[in-house]
């Protein structure tokens, strides 16, 4: 688990990085068990990333439409290979 005092630093860094990459609409960091350690979606009101309130939940709990077979996060954990998500538009 990421310590509480490190989270604001990580959040600022991720917000900065998301501005460098216009295509970033969300960031999710999970441990190897699927427990979410950091989660944020782009918010127009915040003009940056905003907390989704999923920290501490399992990916499949936060996104019930996913399964271990359909989740890209679980695929990466299973295979060890990164994957780029295609646009959902």
C-alpha positions as CSV (number, residue, x, y, z in Angstrom):
1,X,0.0,0.0,0.0
2,X,1.2,3.5,-0.8
3,X,1.7,5.6,2.3
4,X,-0.6,8.5,2.9
5,X,2.1,11.2,2.8
6,X,3.3,10.0,-0.6
7,X,-0.1,10.1,-2.3
8,X,-0.3,13.9,-2.7
9,X,3.1,13.9,-4.4
10,X,2.0,11.0,-6.7
11,X,-1.3,12.8,-7.5
12,X,0.5,16.0,-8.5
13,X,3.0,14.1,-10.6
14,X,0.2,12.1,-12.4
15,X,-1.8,15.3,-12.9
16,X,1.2,16.9,-14.5
17,X,1.9,13.9,-16.7
18,X,-1.7,13.7,-17.8
19,X,-1.5,17.2,-19.1
20,X,1.5,16.2,-21.2
21,X,-0.5,13.4,-22.8
22,X,-3.8,14.9,-24.1
23,X,-5.3,11.4,-24.5
24,X,-5.2,10.6,-20.7
25,X,-8.8,10.4,-19.3
26,X,-8.1,8.2,-16.3
27,X,-5.3,6.8,-14.2
28,X,-5.6,3.7,-12.1
29,X,-2.8,2.1,-10.0
30,X,-3.6,-1.3,-8.4
31,X,-1.5,-3.8,-6.5
32,X,-0.9,-7.4,-7.7
33,X,-4.2,-8.5,-6.0
34,X,-6.3,-5.9,-7.8
35,X,-6.7,-3.5,-4.9
36,X,-6.8,0.0,-6.1
37,X,-4.1,2.2,-4.6
38,X,-4.7,5.3,-6.7
39,X,-7.5,6.2,-9.1
40,X,-8.5,9.4,-10.8
41,X,-10.5,10.5,-13.8
42,X,-10.1,13.7,-15.8
43,X,-12.6,16.3,-14.5
44,X,-13.4,19.4,-16.6
45,X,-14.5,21.2,-13.4
46,X,-11.1,20.5,-11.8
47,X,-9.3,21.0,-15.2
48,X,-7.3,17.9,-14.3
49,X,-7.5,14.6,-12.5
50,X,-10.1,14.1,-9.7
51,X,-10.3,11.3,-7.2
52,X,-12.9,8.7,-8.0
53,X,-13.3,7.4,-4.5
54,X,-12.2,3.9,-5.4
55,X,-9.0,3.7,-3.3
56,X,-9.0,0.4,-1.3
57,X,-11.6,-1.3,-3.4
58,X,-10.9,-4.2,-5.7
59,X,-10.9,-3.4,-9.5
60,X,-13.8,-5.8,-10.0
61,X,-15.8,-4.1,-7.2
62,X,-15.2,-0.6,-8.6
63,X,-16.0,-1.7,-12.1
64,X,-18.6,-4.5,-11.8
65,X,-19.0,-4.8,-15.5
66,X,-15.5,-6.3,-15.7
67,X,-14.3,-9.8,-15.0
68,X,-10.7,-11.1,-14.5
69,X,-10.9,-12.2,-18.2
70,X,-12.1,-8.8,-19.6
71,X,-10.1,-6.4,-17.4
72,X,-7.0,-5.1,-19.0
73,X,-5.4,-4.6,-15.5
74,X,-5.9,-8.3,-14.7
75,X,-4.5,-9.2,-18.2
76,X,-1.3,-7.2,-17.5
77,X,-1.0,-8.8,-14.1
78,X,-1.5,-12.2,-15.6
79,X,0.9,-11.8,-18.6
80,X,3.3,-9.2,-17.3
81,X,2.9,-7.3,-20.6
82,X,1.7,-3.8,-20.9
83,X,-1.3,-3.0,-23.0
84,X,-2.7,0.2,-24.5
85,X,-6.4,0.6,-24.2
86,X,-8.3,1.6,-27.4
87,X,-10.6,4.6,-27.4
88,X,-14.0,3.8,-26.1
89,X,-15.6,6.5,-28.3
